[in-house]
Amino acid sequence: MYNKNINKMDKIQKDSLALKTYLDDLSRAEKTLAIEKIADGCIVPRRTVYNWIHGLCRIPALYMCKIEEILGENIFNRVTFCEK
């Protein structure tokens, strides 16, 4: 059970780190705009986007696809989790 939770946390941290790294490369105004676009496009509160960025909850695969579509960049390191 403990090992399963560690693997789950590693996956959450890997995805959130990828999103955080992408957003940290933007200017403050661009980052704010990107977070608003993600929240509006995924139809989630901004708080959820911040939870994704800080690794407090996992980013569902469909939202990863939507985030990449919104931002127009490949952010997450996935083999094939969505078709474009």
Backbone as a ProteinNet text record, in pm:
[ID]
protein_1_A
[PRIMARY]
MYNKNINKMDKIQKDSLALKTYLDDLSRAEKTLAIEKIADGCIVPRRTVYNWIHGLCRIPALYMCKIEEILGENIFNRVTFCEK
[TERTIARY]
82.6	0	87	190.3	277.1	348.1	398.3	468.7	376.3	251.4	153.7	132.1	126	107.7	228.9	347.6	469	467.5	431.2	424.4	321.2	207.2	102.8	153.4	223.3	275.6	383.9	466.8	569.1	504.8	395.8	325.1	263.9	202.5	143.5	251.8	363.5	470.5	533.7	546.2	605.6	519.6	387.9	297.2	290.4	282.7	274.5	405.4	517	646.3	656.6	604.1	606.6	525.2	406.6	321.8	386.3	438.8	503.1	623.8	704.4	823	782.7	680.2	633.5	586.8	504.9	449.9	556	658.3	764.6	850.7	850.3	926.5	855.7	731.3	654.1	672.2	641.3	642.9	524.2	523.2	416	278.8	269	141	99.4	194.7	163.8	121.2	186	152.2	9.7	-25	-159.9	-262.7	-235.3	-326.1	-338.5	-226.7	-228.6	-311.2	-298.1	-375.7	-524.1	-558.9	-699.6	-753.2	-672	-713.3	-734	-643.4	-655.5	-782.8	-807.8	-927	-1054.3	-1058.7	-1177	-1193.4	-1084.8	-1090.8	-1124.1	-1075.1	-1101.5	-1227.7	-1286.9	-1407.1	-1384.5	-1276.2	-1244.1	-1211.7	-1222.9	-1184	-1032.2	-991.8	-847.9	-775.4	-842	-782.5	-738.5	-818.1	-783.1	-657.1	-646.1	-525.7	-403.5	-416.9	-305.7	-272.8	-373.6	-348.6	-271.6	-304.1	-230.1	-85.5	-65.3	69.8	155.7	97.5	173.1	171.2	111.1	113.7	25	-78.3	-167.9	-273.9	-297	-387.1	-340.3	-380.5	-332.8	-408.8	-346	-408.5	-463.9	-595.9	-651.7	-601.9	-591.4	-535.5	-611.4	-744.1	-820.3	-788.6	-764.1	-727	-586.3	-497.5	-363.6	-373.2	-457.5	-479.3	-533.1	-630.8	-694	-594	-511.4	-410.8	-313.6	-267.4	-175.6	-243.4	-370.9	-446.7	-461.8	-493.3	-512.9	-383.4	-273.9	-146.7	-70.6	-109.5	-44.1	97.1	125.8	259.3	247	349.2	358.8	427.7	354.1	405.4	435.8	344.6	354.5	424.9	505.9	582.3	502	419.3	335.4	360.4	357.7	376.4	256.8	140.3	15.9	-98	-129.8	-243.4	-360.5	-337.9	-449.1	-411.9	-510.6	-490.5	-510.3	-427.4	-440.7	-489.3
-119.4	0	125.7	126.3	242.4	269.7	164.6	179.2	233.3	190.9	239	389.3	437.3	581.1	661.9	604.9	673.8	689.7	583.6	592.3	694.8	700	796.9	938.8	962.4	1095.6	1135.8	1040.5	1070.3	1116.4	1051	1086.8	1226	1254.3	1386.8	1493.6	1469	1568.2	1589.4	1483.6	1495.5	1584	1562.6	1642.4	1786.9	1804.9	1941.5	2016.5	1946.8	2011	2055.4	1972.9	2009.4	2136.5	2145.1	2263.5	2384.3	2366	2475.2	2528.6	2439.4	2480.1	2562.5	2517.3	2592.7	2732.2	2739.4	2868.5	2960.9	2904.3	2987.3	3053.5	2998	3058.1	3179.4	3201.7	3314.7	3435.7	3553.2	3673.3	3667.2	3754.4	3753.3	3773.3	3867.6	3894.3	3775.9	3716.8	3601.5	3481.5	3463.7	3352.7	3368.6	3488.7	3515.8	3489.3	3534.8	3512.8	3364	3291.6	3148	3072.7	3109.3	3044.7	3072.1	3194.1	3226.8	3148.1	3137	3060.4	2913.2	2857.3	2717.1	2697.3	2785.5	2773.9	2784.2	2879.4	2896.5	2780	2737.6	2630.5	2495.1	2469.3	2340.6	2345.2	2462.9	2485.5	2438.6	2488.3	2461.7	2595.2	2601.7	2725.2	2747.4	2870.8	2901.4	2826.5	2805.8	2733.8	2593.3	2528.6	2395.5	2402	2504.4	2520.1	2538.7	2619.3	2637.4	2507.2	2427	2295.9	2205.7	2211.5	2133.4	2180.4	2310.4	2366.8	2326.8	2327.8	2300.6	2153.5	2068.2	1924.7	1877.5	1954	1916.1	1816.4	1807	1706.1	1675.5	1559.8	1518.7	1591.4	1600.7	1660	1544.5	1534.2	1426.2	1435	1318.7	1311.7	1400.3	1404.2	1488.4	1636.5	1676.2	1814.7	1843.7	1743.7	1764.3	1793.5	1717.3	1740.7	1881.5	1920.4	2052.2	2164.1	2146.7	2247.8	2267.1	2156.9	2167.4	2231.9	2201.9	2263.8	2414	2453.6	2595	2673.5	2618.6	2690.1	2671.3	2572.8	2549.9	2496.2	2427.7	2372.6	2230.2	2148	2016.4	2035.9	2015.1	2041.4	1911.5	1817.8	1695	1587.6	1509.2	1403.1	1274.3	1257.9	1139.3	1078.4	946.3	879.6	904.9	857.2	884.4	884.6	996.6	1002.9	1077.2	1137.1	1199.2	1213.9	1211.7	1229	1375	1426.4	1566	1574.7
0	0	0	84	94.8	-37.6	-102.4	-229.6	-338.4	-338.1	-435.8	-420.6	-296.6	-271.9	-316.7	-301.6	-345.2	-496.8	-569.9	-715.5	-759.9	-692.2	-725.1	-703.1	-591.7	-561.8	-663.1	-705.6	-806.5	-935.9	-976	-1098.6	-1086.4	-971	-947.4	-953.5	-887	-882.3	-1019.7	-1098.1	-1231.4	-1321	-1319.4	-1401.8	-1353.2	-1222.3	-1170.4	-1193.9	-1185	-1210.9	-1356.1	-1447.8	-1589.6	-1613.3	-1553.1	-1568.2	-1501.2	-1381.1	-1307.9	-1384.3	-1439.1	-1515.3	-1637.2	-1707.1	-1823.7	-1783	-1678.6	-1637.2	-1579	-1512.9	-1456	-1563	-1683.6	-1793	-1853.4	-1815.9	-1866.9	-1776.8	-1830.2	-1746.6	-1651.5	-1554.6	-1453.4	-1517.8	-1610.5	-1677.1	-1764.4	-1836.2	-1920.3	-1836.7	-1722.2	-1633.1	-1579.8	-1538.5	-1488.6	-1597.3	-1718.1	-1830.5	-1863.2	-1860	-1888.6	-1784.8	-1658.4	-1552.1	-1570.9	-1608.2	-1634.3	-1753.4	-1859.3	-1977.6	-1942.5	-1862.5	-1822.2	-1739.9	-1645.2	-1560.7	-1644.4	-1735.4	-1820.6	-1918.3	-1980.5	-2079.1	-2020	-1899.6	-1833.4	-1746.7	-1736.7	-1656.4	-1512.5	-1454.4	-1313.9	-1247.4	-1115.5	-1046.2	-1053.8	-1040.9	-1042.4	-931.5	-819.6	-706.7	-751.1	-834.8	-884.4	-969.4	-1051.8	-1134.3	-1044.9	-940.3	-846.3	-774.7	-740.6	-679.8	-774.7	-904.2	-1003.5	-1009.5	-1012.1	-1023.2	-903.9	-784.4	-662.6	-622.8	-704.5	-679.8	-566.6	-535.6	-426.6	-471.5	-601.7	-657	-799.2	-848.8	-980.2	-1090.4	-1204.7	-1322.2	-1406.2	-1421.6	-1503.1	-1648	-1712.4	-1848.4	-1946.9	-1935.8	-2028.8	-2009.5	-1885.1	-1860.2	-1911.1	-1906	-1961.4	-2111	-2179.2	-2322.9	-2345.9	-2266	-2281.6	-2251.5	-2148.8	-2114.4	-2230.1	-2287.7	-2401.8	-2521.6	-2540.8	-2650.1	-2627.3	-2506.4	-2472.5	-2490.5	-2439.6	-2442.4	-2573	-2651.9	-2780	-2767.9	-2659.2	-2634.5	-2582.4	-2609.8	-2546.3	-2412.1	-2305.7	-2172.2	-2098.8	-2108.3	-2030.7	-2110.3	-2042.5	-2105.8	-2105.6	-2208.3	-2222	-2358.2	-2365.5	-2493.4	-2581.6	-2541.7	-2614.6	-2514.2	-2460.6	-2369.9	-2432.2	-2547.7	-2620.1	-2766.7	-2848.1	-2991.9	-3026.2	-3114.2	-3154.1	-3294.6
[MASK]
++++++++++++++++++++++++++++++++++++++++++++++++++++++++++++++++++++++++++++++++++++

